[in-house]
């Protein structure tokens, strides 16, 4: 097994919009990722972040499907990953229409990373019941499953009632779904109804993000072992992609040997994808660091 890498499109860098959040920036960084050997580019989802969160380490984000559409138009092969899309923020059919549209227009390059979400004020701003977010995610996944069968859809949800809904055009293949989050409910959801699981390095902020702590390789290995046991318990035999947002475990302040060792240990534990977010004071530096990372750890051409 070889790990695949996804490069972050830094659409949160609103302190330098022209460098990082313009159409030109998204296109250039996406092309650099594709040329450099990254398997995907990714963005996150925060339609209504609150000021308190933003002032204490939170971040802005473009609409994930709009941002990834610009990346898709500038590339031909690189995958397009939502890391992660909060399905509960949108009516399931509106969400499915965005998913279907990007998957179709990109010729099937979308990977849908999705999760229940954790930012309570954002749920409140959007008029969504925070405490029901897990059930709302399940509803959205139910609708999405039906959309990609191509059949007319009848579904009675918590706040909607659909009869005879038909979405076209269908993409070449349904996008794989990866469920994000470190908690056991997230793992169970990933194992029971998705193609992948997307845990993340909590940096000690597990409480703030309302999920289980994973900030060491040992904690990740323990969680993966639990996922495997649950898969065996429910009879799952299909492989499960594991996309880990490693964060500071692969930071530039680590030596090359340390990072190679970390990647080997992650691969041995069962990780199949890693998301990477290189620093950079401007676009040129970010691309240069991305290319250097790719040569050292992705293609091994350095």
C-alpha positions in Angstrom: 0.0 0.0 0.0 1.2 3.5 -0.8 -0.1 6.6 0.8 -1.7 9.3 -1.4 -1.4 13.0 -0.6 -3.9 15.8 -0.8 -2.7 19.5 -0.9 -4.8 22.1 0.9 -6.0 25.0 -1.2 -5.5 27.9 1.4 -8.9 29.6 0.9 -8.8 30.5 4.6 -5.9 32.9 4.0 -8.1 36.0 3.7 -5.3 38.2 5.1 -3.8 38.0 1.6 -6.8 37.5 -0.8 -4.9 38.1 -4.0 -2.2 35.7 -3.1 -4.4 32.8 -1.8 -8.1 33.3 -2.3 -8.4 34.5 -5.9 -9.5 32.5 -8.9 -5.9 32.8 -10.2 -4.5 31.5 -6.9 -6.8 28.5 -6.7 -6.0 27.6 -10.3 -2.2 28.0 -9.9 -2.0 26.0 -6.7 -4.2 23.3 -8.0 -2.1 23.0 -11.2 1.1 22.9 -9.0 -0.5 20.1 -7.0 -1.3 18.1 -10.1 2.1 18.6 -11.7 3.9 17.8 -8.4 2.2 14.4 -8.0 -0.4 15.2 -5.3 -3.4 12.9 -5.7 -6.0 15.6 -4.6 -6.5 19.1 -3.5 -8.9 19.9 -0.6 -10.9 22.6 1.0 -13.1 22.9 4.1 -16.6 24.2 4.8 -17.6 27.1 7.0 -20.5 29.1 5.6 -21.2 31.2 8.7 -18.3 31.2 11.2 -18.8 33.3 14.3 -16.4 36.1 15.3 -15.5 34.6 18.7 -14.3 31.4 16.9 -12.5 33.4 14.2 -10.7 35.5 16.9 -9.5 32.4 18.7 -8.0 30.3 16.0 -10.9 29.7 13.6 -10.8 30.4 9.9 -12.8 31.6 6.9 -13.6 29.3 4.0 -15.1 29.7 0.5 -18.0 27.6 -0.5 -16.3 24.2 -1.0 -18.0 23.3 -4.3 -17.4 26.7 -5.8 -13.7 26.6 -4.8 -13.2 23.1 -6.1 -15.0 23.9 -9.3 -12.3 26.5 -10.0 -9.7 23.9 -9.2 -11.4 21.4 -11.5 -11.5 23.8 -14.4 -7.7 24.4 -14.1 -6.8 20.7 -14.0 -7.5 17.4 -15.6 -6.7 14.6 -13.2 -6.2 15.7 -9.6 -9.0 14.6 -7.3 -11.2 17.2 -5.5 -11.7 16.6 -1.8 -14.1 18.3 0.6 -12.3 18.0 3.9 -14.9 18.3 5.3 -18.3 19.3 4.0 -20.9 19.7 6.8 -24.0 18.1 5.2 -26.4 19.2 8.0 -25.9 22.8 7.0 -27.9 22.4 3.8 -31.2 20.7 2.8 -30.1 17.3 1.5 -31.3 17.9 -2.0 -29.5 21.3 -2.3 -26.4 19.5 -1.0 -26.9 16.6 -3.4 -27.3 19.0 -6.3 -23.9 20.7 -5.5 -22.3 17.3 -5.1 -23.8 15.9 -8.3 -22.9 19.1 -10.3 -19.2 19.1 -9.3 -18.9 15.3 -9.7 -20.4 15.5 -13.2 -18.5 18.6 -14.4 -15.2 17.3 -13.1 -15.7 13.9 -14.8 -16.0 12.0 -11.5 -13.0 13.5 -9.6 -14.9 14.5 -6.5 -14.2 12.7 -3.1 -16.9 13.7 -0.6 -15.4 14.1 2.9 -18.3 14.9 5.2 -18.9 15.1 8.9 -21.5 16.0 11.6 -19.8 19.3 12.4 -18.9 20.9 15.8 -19.3 24.7 15.6 -22.5 25.3 17.6 -22.8 29.1 16.8 -22.6 28.2 13.0 -25.4 25.8 13.3 -27.5 28.4 15.2 -26.8 31.1 12.5 -28.0 28.7 9.8 -31.1 27.7 11.8 -30.0 24.1 12.2 -30.6 21.9 15.3 -27.1 21.3 16.6 -28.1 18.4 18.8 -29.7 16.6 15.8 -26.6 16.9 13.6 -25.8 13.2 13.5 -29.3 12.3 12.3 -29.2 15.1 9.8 -26.0 13.8 8.4 -27.5 10.3 8.1 -30.5 11.8 6.2 -28.2 13.6 3.8 -26.3 10.4 3.1 -29.6 8.5 2.6 -30.7 11.0 0.0 -27.3 11.0 -1.7 -27.4 7.2 -2.0 -30.8 7.4 -3.7 -29.6 10.2 -6.0 -26.8 8.1 -7.5 -29.1 5.2 -8.2 -30.7 7.4 -10.8 -34.1 6.4 -9.6 -36.9 8.9 -8.7 -36.7 9.7 -5.0 -39.3 9.5 -2.3 -38.1 10.4 1.1 -39.7 11.9 4.2 -37.1 13.7 6.3 -37.0 15.7 9.5 -38.0 18.9 7.8 -38.8 18.0 4.2 -40.9 15.6 2.2 -39.8 14.5 -1.3 -41.9 12.7 -3.9 -40.6 11.8 -7.3 -37.4 13.9 -7.2 -35.1 13.2 -10.1 -31.6 14.6 -10.4 -29.6 14.7 -13.7 -27.0 14.4 -15.1 -25.4 11.7 -13.1 -21.6 11.7 -12.9 -19.6 8.7 -14.4 -19.4 7.2 -10.9 -20.8 8.1 -7.5 -18.2 10.0 -5.5 -16.6 8.0 -2.7 -17.8 9.2 0.7 -15.4 9.6 3.6 -16.8 10.3 7.1 -14.7 12.8 9.2 -14.3 12.9 12.9 -12.5 11.0 15.6 -15.4 9.8 17.8 -16.7 6.3 17.8 -20.0 7.4 16.2 -18.0 8.9 13.3 -16.0 5.7 13.0 -19.2 3.5 13.1 -20.8 5.7 10.4 -17.7 5.5 8.2 -17.4 1.7 8.6 -21.0 0.9 8.2 -21.9 3.2 5.2 -18.9 4.9 3.6 -15.8 4.2 1.6 -13.5 6.0 4.0 -12.8 7.5 7.4 -11.1 10.9 7.9 -9.7 11.4 11.4 -7.6 14.4 12.2 -4.8 15.5 14.5 -6.6 17.4 17.3 -3.5 19.4 18.5 -5.0 19.1 22.0 -8.3 20.8 20.9 -10.5 17.7 21.1 -12.9 19.4 23.5 -13.3 22.5 21.3 -14.0 20.3 18.2 -16.3 18.0 20.1 -14.5 14.8 19.2 -12.0 12.3 20.6 -8.4 13.2 21.1 -6.0 12.0 18.4 -2.7 13.8 18.7 -0.2 11.0 18.7 0.5 8.1 16.3 -0.3 5.7 19.2 -3.8 7.3 19.6 -4.4 7.0 15.9 -3.3 3.4 15.8 -5.7 2.6 18.7 -8.6 4.2 16.8 -7.8 2.4 13.6 -7.7 -0.9 15.5 -11.1 -0.1 17.0 -12.4 0.6 13.4 -11.1 -2.7 12.2 -12.7 -4.6 15.1 -16.0 -2.8 14.4 -15.8 -3.7 10.7 -15.3 -7.4 11.6 -18.2 -7.2 14.0 -20.6 -6.0 11.4 -19.2 -8.1 8.6 -17.6 -5.4 6.5 -15.0 -6.9 4.1 -14.5 -3.9 1.7 -11.3 -1.9 2.2 -11.7 1.4 4.1 -9.7 4.4 3.0 -8.2 6.3 6.0 -7.4 9.9 5.3 -5.5 11.5 8.2 -5.0 15.2 8.6 -1.6 14.9 10.3 -1.0 18.6 11.0 2.1 19.2 13.1 3.2 15.6 12.9 4.6 16.5 9.4 5.5 20.1 10.1 8.5 21.7 8.4 10.3 22.0 11.8 10.6 18.2 11.8 13.7 16.7 10.0 13.4 14.8 6.8 14.2 11.6 8.5 11.5 12.2 11.2 8.9 12.9 8.6 9.8 9.9 6.5 9.6 7.8 9.7 6.2 9.3 10.6 4.8 8.5 7.1 6.1 4.9 7.3 4.5 4.5 10.6 1.2 6.0 9.4 1.2 3.7 6.4 1.9 0.6 8.6 -1.0 1.6 10.8 -3.3 1.6 7.8 -3.5 5.2 6.7 -4.1 5.5 2.9 -4.3 9.3 2.5 -2.6 12.3 4.2 -3.6 15.9 3.9 -0.8 18.4 3.7 -1.0 22.2 4.3 2.5 23.8 3.7 3.1 27.3 5.0 4.1 30.2 2.9 4.2 34.0 3.2 2.9 34.3 -0.3 1.7 32.0 -3.1 5.1 31.5 -4.7 6.6 30.4 -1.4 3.6 28.1 -0.7 4.0 26.5 -4.1 7.7 26.2 -3.7 7.3 24.4 -0.3 4.6 22.2 -1.8 6.8 21.2 -4.7 9.7 20.5 -2.3 7.4 18.3 -0.1 6.2 16.4 -3.2 9.8 15.7 -4.4 10.8 14.5 -1.0 7.8 12.5 0.1 5.3 12.0 -2.7 7.3 11.2 -5.8 10.7 10.6 -4.2 12.5 12.4 -7.0 14.7 14.7 -4.9 
